[in-house]
Amino acid sequence: MQRTNIRTGAVWEDKVGYSRAVRMGNQIEVSGTVAVQNGKVVSPGDAYGQTKRILEIIKNSLEQLGGKLSDVIRTRIYVTDINVWEKVGKAHGECFIKNRPCTSMVEVRKLIGTDYLVEIEATAIVSP
């Protein structure tokens, strides 16, 4: 089975030794993704804005591997404050209004940087 990895150039990819997303067969896994652009935090203090940016990164990663958001069957959402769940959920719901994946949202103590409020992973199955 062919394996295809993609990178986004995030500083953590080389430091930690991972890919943004990997496709094997018809399955795509997208690594935990935070709201970053050009090495800077996007929407500091804004869980909704961060979630929108994260889902944009995930969408772009899927598309590079021949997938799309409608192929996503599972997301895993990590937040540093569960009280922002409605803002995160709103952005997630706007993105997956038609094809709703399974999901979970879990509060964690910290993410990779103090300004990151949300991190999301995704699993997609690409239709033949």
C-alpha positions as CSV (number, residue, x, y, z in Angstrom):
1,M,0.0,0.0,0.0
2,Q,1.4,3.4,-1.0
3,R,2.1,5.9,1.7
4,T,2.0,9.7,1.1
5,N,3.1,12.2,3.7
6,I,2.6,16.0,3.5
7,R,4.3,18.7,5.5
8,T,3.2,22.3,6.1
9,G,6.6,23.7,7.3
10,A,5.6,24.1,10.9
11,V,8.7,24.2,13.1
12,W,7.4,21.3,15.1
13,E,7.4,18.9,12.2
14,D,11.2,18.6,12.1
15,K,11.7,19.0,15.8
16,V,9.3,16.2,16.7
17,G,9.6,14.1,13.5
18,Y,6.0,14.0,12.2
19,S,4.0,14.9,9.1
20,R,0.9,17.1,9.0
21,A,-1.0,14.4,7.3
22,V,-0.5,10.9,6.0
23,R,-2.5,8.9,3.4
24,M,-2.4,5.2,3.2
25,G,-4.8,3.6,0.8
26,N,-8.1,5.4,1.1
27,Q,-7.4,6.6,4.7
28,I,-6.0,10.0,5.7
29,E,-4.9,10.9,9.2
30,V,-4.3,14.6,10.0
31,S,-2.1,15.3,13.0
32,G,-3.1,17.5,15.9
33,T,-3.4,21.0,14.3
34,V,-3.3,24.4,16.0
35,A,-4.1,27.9,14.6
36,V,-0.9,29.0,13.1
37,Q,0.1,31.0,10.0
38,N,3.6,32.0,9.0
39,G,4.9,30.8,12.4
40,K,2.5,33.0,14.3
41,V,-0.6,32.2,16.4
42,V,-3.8,33.1,14.6
43,S,-6.6,34.7,16.6
44,P,-5.0,34.8,20.1
45,G,-7.7,34.6,22.8
46,D,-10.4,33.7,20.3
47,A,-11.4,30.0,20.3
48,Y,-13.8,30.5,17.5
49,G,-11.2,32.1,15.2
50,Q,-8.6,29.5,16.1
51,T,-11.0,26.7,15.3
52,K,-11.8,28.2,11.9
53,R,-8.1,28.5,11.1
54,I,-7.4,24.9,12.2
55,L,-10.2,23.6,10.1
56,E,-8.8,25.5,7.1
57,I,-5.4,23.9,7.6
58,I,-7.0,20.5,7.9
59,K,-9.0,21.1,4.7
60,N,-5.9,22.1,2.8
61,S,-4.0,19.1,4.1
62,L,-6.8,16.7,3.0
63,E,-7.0,18.3,-0.4
64,Q,-3.2,17.9,-0.9
65,L,-3.8,14.2,-0.4
66,G,-6.9,13.9,-2.6
67,G,-9.5,14.2,0.1
68,K,-12.0,16.7,1.2
69,L,-13.8,17.8,4.4
70,S,-16.8,15.7,3.5
71,D,-14.5,12.6,3.8
72,V,-13.8,13.3,7.5
73,I,-15.3,10.6,9.7
74,R,-13.8,11.6,13.0
75,T,-12.4,14.6,14.7
76,R,-10.7,14.9,18.1
77,I,-10.8,18.3,19.7
78,Y,-8.6,19.4,22.6
79,V,-9.3,22.7,24.4
80,T,-7.4,24.3,27.2
81,D,-10.7,25.6,28.7
82,I,-13.8,23.5,28.3
83,N,-15.9,26.7,28.9
84,V,-15.2,27.7,25.2
85,W,-16.9,24.6,23.9
86,E,-19.8,26.5,22.4
87,K,-17.4,28.7,20.3
88,V,-15.4,25.8,19.2
89,G,-18.5,23.7,18.5
90,K,-20.0,26.6,16.5
91,A,-17.0,26.7,14.2
92,H,-16.9,22.9,13.9
93,G,-20.6,22.8,13.2
94,E,-20.3,25.4,10.4
95,C,-17.6,23.4,8.8
96,F,-19.4,20.0,9.0
97,I,-23.0,21.2,8.5
98,K,-23.8,18.4,6.0
99,N,-21.4,15.6,6.7
100,R,-21.1,15.4,10.4
101,P,-18.2,13.3,11.7
102,C,-17.9,11.6,15.0
103,T,-16.1,13.8,17.5
104,S,-15.0,14.3,21.0
105,M,-13.9,17.4,22.9
106,V,-11.6,17.1,25.8
107,E,-10.1,19.7,28.1
108,V,-6.3,19.5,28.5
109,R,-3.9,21.3,30.8
110,K,-1.7,22.8,28.0
111,L,-1.0,22.7,24.3
112,I,2.3,23.3,22.5
113,G,2.2,27.1,23.2
114,T,0.4,29.1,25.8
115,D,-1.6,31.2,23.2
116,Y,-3.1,28.1,21.6
117,L,-6.6,27.4,22.9
118,V,-7.6,24.6,20.5
119,E,-6.0,21.6,18.8
120,I,-7.8,19.3,16.4
121,E,-7.0,15.9,14.8
122,A,-9.0,14.4,11.9
123,T,-9.5,11.0,10.2
124,A,-10.9,10.8,6.7
125,I,-11.8,7.9,4.4
126,V,-11.6,8.9,0.8
127,S,-14.3,7.6,-1.4
128,P,-13.0,5.8,-4.5
